[in-house]
Amino acid sequence: MNKELIINSGPSGVEIAFLEDKKLVELHNEKSDAIFAVGDLYLGKVKKLIPGLNAAFVDVGFEKDAFLHYTDLSPYVRSILKFTQLAMNDKEPNGFDFARFQSEPEIVKTGKITEVLNGKPHVLVQILKEPIAAKGPRLSCELSLPGRYVVLTPFNEIVAVSKKVHSSEERKRLHKIVEAIRPKNFGVIVRTAAEGKSTAELHQDLLSLTDTWKTIKTNLKGAVAPVRIMSEENKTNSILRDLLNADFNKVIVNDKNLFSVTQSYIERIAPDKKDIVSFYQNGLPIFDHYGVTKQVKSSFGKTVNLPSGAYLIIEHTEAMHVIDVNSGYKSVSNNQEDNALQTNLEAAEEIARQLRLRDIGGIIVIDFIDMKLPDNKRKLHEALEGFMRSDRAKHSVLPISKFGLAQITRQRMRPEVNINTSETCPVCNGTGKISSTLLLEDEMEKRLHYLATHGHKTLVLTVHPIVYSYLTKGLFRSIIKKWKRKYRINLKAQKNTNYQLIEFRFFNEHEEEIKF
């Protein structure tokens, strides 16, 4: 599978299109003034404790206070609070060992947020979910610093290997390497991308992350809450960090500065891939050149058409998303059950793509075409799970119910991508109504009368082909012939397929348009 990243940099920010085999599967938008991205670290100010919700509202600088639930506190939150306070005040003598606060074995088991944060005005938090609709950001005290191959987790000493590394021998090898090179008082999660990597590569990634942690400690000194302590990498680098593999063969950027940054980043994390970055300088917009714009227009909106003629209806409510699968005009066989299965399988593939493309989160209910055979329902469920496997967001797919419904839960971390693909009709201006053709005829004649009485003797009337047919029907009794006789002018009609239905223009004998 060929993977490409098309990056369009503009005045308002950066748009990133991720393509698999030329098909758009993810669309990201990073605004130049964006803040509160997932992964950012903030020094927050605890504003209010809500015992009934077992949660706290924390000021991180957003217009609405962020939400921190008890379940998102780290088991080592007391150590984090103590570390944060000392780092902020910088009261300890030189050489103070911050590390001893990272391994303090105080695991919080009280079950009540009031007993943990009461009297603690400042807390180091990480953005878990970006602000969505009327809600502020969601926070976590489970701090993590993601790298190319590993994730560094301060304040614990746990080593874990991604479940997507299936080989037990490889899991043992990675666990053994990381245990040997892991910095003291830090936990490490080994990512899927680490599979087959050498000790040197893993060690280099760990060193980079420990340097980031040192920067965080430095930024905390003298900090006044609320303030951002560390930003997640820019969206481009973040995507490359998570997705870059042997299948990735092209990164195209239309901005010189971003091109240099991206090339430097790839050279650092995957030197053998540095040549895949190219600078785009064609006159045509980059998204138009690579077919991204067309795919966006056809993929967003309420209705999504499939090659077989089947189509999806995607509806959004406050609580969930509902997708209805409707059969098409093509049939693979005379058997209704087979047709239903094939249409459902085609729809399942597109639905998995739509969830990634629109970044739809929460509960998704899919109404597939009814199938009677349990085997077909099982095949559809397995296929849907397979199509969802490449989705980076955490998700769960339930078996097809007896009503033909599939239920999916998908992690929601940022607002859904919602692009309005409809355009205002230039003829009716969005009203759905146009002037009567009789009134159109009157309007043309009024303008013709004005021109004829102001010295114009030769005119060309250009109209839409349908209107042209209406004006010229009848060899001797056409409306054009009638106007020629009535106003005693040389009048000719011509059609233009680019005109809107009720659009018309007059030109003089020099082919110059006459303005009114």
N, C-alpha and C positions, 0 to 999 in steps of 0.2 A: 504494500500500500504506500503510495506516494503522498507525502504530507508537505504542505506549503503554508507559509505565513505571508499574507499581503498586508503591508502596513501603510496606512494613509495618514500622513501628518498634516494637520490644518491649523488655522489660527485658534480654534476653540479647543483643540485637543488632538488625540490620536485614536484612529479607528483601526482595529486589527481583525482581519478575516482569516480564519483557520480553515484550510481546505484539505480534504482527504480524497485523493483521486479526482481532483478538480471540483469536488462537491463541497459546498459551504456547510460546515457543521458547527462552527462556533463564531460568534461575532461579539467583539469586546469594544468598549468605548471608554477611553481614559481622558476625562476632561482636564484641561490645563490647571483649573482651579479646584480639582477634586481633593477632598480630604476624607478622613475616616474610611480608608480602604481596609479590607480584611487583612489581618496580619500586623497592622500598625500598632506600636506600643505607645501608651499614653500614661502620664502621671495624672490620675483623676482625683477629684475631691468628692468625698462621700457627702451627699446632700441630705439623704433621707433613708432611714431603715423602715421597711414595711414588714412587720412580723407576720401579718396575714398571708403575704405572698412568699415569705421567707426569702426576701430579696432586698436589694438596695438600689437606689437611684444615684448615679454617679455623674458629676459634671466633668465632661472631657472637652468642653469648648463648643459642643454642638448646640443648636437652638433649643433642643429638648434634651433633658438628662438621659444618659444611657442607662441600660438595665443590666444589673448583675445579679444572677440567681445563685442561691446557695450551692446548687449542683455544679456550677461553673467555677467554684472556688477550688484552688489547688489544695491537696492534702497538706501541703507545706506552706499554706497561706500565712501562718504566723511568722515563719522565717522570712517570707517575702515582705511582709509589713515591716519587720524589724530592719531588714536589709535596706528597704526603700528609705526609711527614716534616717538611717545612718548615712546612706549615700547622699541624700539631699542636704543634710546639715554639714557633712564632711567634718565632723567634730573629732573623729579619732586621730591619733598621731599618725605620722607617715609610716607606711609599712603595715597599716591595719589589714588584717586578713579577712577580706569580705567572704572568702570561700567557706569559712566555718559556719556562716549563716545559710549556706546552700545545702548543707547536709544535716541540719538540725532535725532530729527524728520526732518532731511534733506533728503528728497526723491529726487533723481536725476531725472529730467524731461527734461533736455536740449535736449536730442536726439543726442548729439555730444560728442564723446569720447575725442576729443581735449579739450573741456571745462572742462572735469572731471580730466583727467590725465596729462594735460599740466603742466610741472614744478614739477611733482610728480615722482621722480626717483624710489621710492620703493613702492611695493604693496604686500600685503599678499594675496596669491591666492591658489586655490585648483585644483588638476588635475582632469579635467572632462573627458578627453579621453587620453589614452596612445598614444605614438608615433606610427603612422601607416604608413607603406611604407616610402615615402620621406617626410612626414609631421612630424613636431614637436608635442609636447603635446598640447592639447586644455585646456584652463584654464577657471576658473570661480571665481568671487568674492563672489558668494553666498555660504558662508561657512556653512558647516553642519558636525556635529559629530554624526555618527550613533551608536546607542546602540542596545541592544537586543530587547527592547520594544518601545523605543522612539528615535527620532533624535533631537539633540539639535542644534538650529540655533541662533548663537550670533547676536547681533545688531538689534533685533526686538522683539516684544512681541506677535506674532501671534501663536495661538494654532489651530492645524488642526488635523483631524482624518482620517486615511486611508479610501479611498472609498471602499476598499474590506471588511470593517466591515459593513455588510449590515443592521444589526438591528439598527433601529433609537434609541431605548432605550439604547442599549449598547454604541452607539456613544455619546449620551448625558451623560451617566455615566462616560465614559473615559474623555470626555471634562471637566466635572466638577472636576474630581479628579486632572487632570493635571493643571487646572487653580489654584487649591488650593496649589499644591506642587511646581509649576514652580518657578525657581529662578527669581528674578527681573531682567528685561532687557534681558531676553532670550526668544526666541520663541521655541516651541516644536511641532514636528510632531509625532503623535501617530501611531505606526506601526501596521500592521495586527496581529502580534504575541502577541500584548497586550490584545487582546480580552479575556475577562474573568479573567484577572489578577487583583490581589489585589493592594490596594494603596501602601502597603509596598514594593511590587516587583517593581512597577513603580518608587517609590521614590528612591530605591536603584540604579536603572539604571540611574536616573537623577544625583545622587550624583557622580557616577562613571564618567559621562560625564563632569560634572563641574570640577572635579579634572583634567581631560584631558585638559580642557580649561586653567586651572591655569598653567599646564605644558607648554602649548603653549606660554603663556605670559612670563614665565620664559625663555624659549628658544629664545624668540625674543630679550631679553636684550643683547645688545652688538653684535647682529648678523650682519654679513657682507654678503650682497647679492652678488651672488645667493647662497642660502643655504636651505636645507630641514629643516623645523621647526618641523614637526611631520609626522611619518609614519603611514599608515593604518596598521591595525593588519595583521599578516601573513595570507596567503591565506586560510589555514586550518581553523583558528579561524573565519575568515570573512565568510566562507561558513557555518560553524556551527552556527554562530550568526544569519544568515539570514534564514537558513533552519531547524534548530533543532526544532522538534515537536514530538508529540506522536508516529508518524509513524517511526521515526528514531530509528533503533534498533541495529546498529552496526557501529563502527568506528575501523578500523584495521590499525595499524601503524607498519612499519618495522624498526623504529629507536628509540632507547631508550630515547634519549633526547626529541625528538618530541612527543613521547608517553607521557612522564611526563608533557610536556607543554600542550598538548591537554587535558589530563585528568584533570589537574588543572583548565584549562579554563572551561571545562564542569561542573566541580564541583562548580565553581563560578557562572555560569549563569543558570545551571539547576542541582542542587544537586541530584535530583531523577534519573538523567540519567548518573551518573558518572561510573556506571558499564558497560556501552555499549562500552567503549574503551578497546581494547585488543592489546597486543604486539605480532606481528608475527615473528616467528623465525624458520620457516620451511626452509629446504635447497633450495626448488624451489623458483624462483623469485615470489614475492607477486602478481604481475599482471598476471603471468602465472597461479598461483594456483587458483585465483578467476575468471579466464576466461576473464580478461580485455583485454589482448593482442590479443586474438582471435577476440573479438568484435571490437577492433580498426582496425585490418586487414580487417575485413569484412565491416566496416562502412565508411571508408574513401576511397577516390579515386573518379574517374569520374563516375563510374557506381555503383549503390547500388541495390542489388537484394532483392526482397520481397518474402515471403513464397509462394504466389500464382503463382510465375513464372513471375509476372510483375517486372519491374525494373525502376529505376530513372536514368536520366542522369543529372548531376549537372555541369553546366558551370559557370565560373567566368569571368566577364569583369571588366574594370575599373569603369564603372558606376553602374553596377548591377549584380545580380546573376540570372541565368535562370535555371529552373528545368523542365525537360520534363518527363511526365509520359507515360510509354509504357505498353501495355496490356500483360498479361501472357498467359500461356498455359492451365490454369484451368478455367473452366466455372461453375458458380453457377446455371445457367439456360440456356434455349435456347433463352432467350430474350436478345438481344444486349444491350438494354438500362439498364437492370438490371445488366448485366455483367460490363458495363461501370461504373455504380454507385458503385458497390462493389469494383472494382479495385481502383477507385478514393478515396473511403473512406479509404482503406488500405494504399494508397499512402499518403493521408493527415496526417495520424498518424505518418508515418515514416518521412515525411517532417518536421513536428513539432519537432520531435526528432533530426533530422539532423541540424536544425537551432540552437538548443541549444548545440548540441555536437560540431559542428564546430564553434560556436559563430559567425554565419554569420550575418552581419549587412547591413544596407542601404536598397536598393530597391530589392525585390525578386519577380520575375515573374514566375508563375507556369502554364505550359501548360497541363491542365488535358485532359483526353480522352473526346471527344465531347459527350454531352448529350442534348437531345432535350427538355425534360420536365422541365419547370420552377421549379416544386416542387423538382425535383432531384438536381437542382442547388442550391436551397435554403437549402436542407438537407446537401449538401456537404459544403456549406459556414458555416452553424451552427456547423457542426462536426469539421471543421478546426479551428474555433474560440474556440471550446471546448478543442481540443488537445493543442492549444497554451496557454491556460489559466494558465498552470503551469510554463510558461516561465517567469523568473524574469525580463528579459529585456523589456523595453517599446516597444510596438508593436501595429500595426493597420492592420486589415484584411479587404480588400474591397470585396464586393459581386462578385460572378463569372460573368464575362462579357459574352456577346452574342457569343464571340469567344471561350468560354471555358477557359479563362485566369483568374487566381486569382492573385491579387497584395497585397504584404505584405511589410510594412515598419517596420524595426526592429532596435532598438537602437544599435549603434556601439560605444563601449567604448574602445576596445582593438583589436589588430590584430587578424584576423581570425585564428583558429587552422587549420593548414594544415599539414597533415602527409602523407609522401610518402610511400604507402604500396607496391609498386612494388619492385622487387628484380632483380638484374642483373643475367641473365641466365648463369650458370656456364659452359654451353656447348659452347654457341656462344659468350659469354662475351658482350652481349647487341647488337651485330651486326645484329641478326636475321638470320644469315647464319652459316651453319656448313660444315665441310669438306665432300666431296663425299665419299660414302662407298667404292668405288674403291680405293681411296687414303688411306682410313683407312686400307684396306686390305694390301696395299703396305707397310704402316708404320709398321703394325704388323709383316709382313714377314721380313722386314729389321732388326727389333729387334730380331726376332727369329733366323735369320742367324747369327747375332752377338753372341747370346748366344750359339748356336750350335758349332760355331768355337772357342769358349772360354771354352770348357770343360763341358758344361751342357748337360747331357744325359736324364734327367727326368724333364719335365716342365708341369706346369698347367697354362693355359691361361684363365683368368676370364674376362667376358664381360657382357654387357647388354643382357637381354633375346632375344631381337630382333636380335642383332648381332650374338648371339649364334645360333639362328635358321638359319641364313644365312651361318655361317661357317660349320654347321653340316648337312645341307640338302644333301640328297643322301647317302645311306648306304655305298657304296664303292667309290664314286667319290666326297666325301665332301672335302672341302678345308683343313680341319684338317687332313684327311687321306693323301691328297696329300703332305702336309708339313711333315708328319711323314716319308713318303717314301723318299722324297727329301733330308731331312736333317738327316735321320737315327737316330731319337731320339724318346723317349717315350713321346709323347705329348697328353695331355688331355685338353678338353675345359669344362668350367663350367660357369653357369650363376649366376648373382647376381642382384636382382631387385633394389638394392640401387644405382647401377651404373648409370651414365648418358649415353646417347645413344652412344657417341663415346669414352667413357672411357674404358680403358683396362689395365690389369696388369698381369705380369708374376710372378709365384711363383715356388720355387724349390721343391725338394722331401721332404724337411723338413717343408714345408708350410710357408716358409719365403719369403716375397716379395723381388723381385730383383729390385734394384734401378738402373737407367740409368744416 
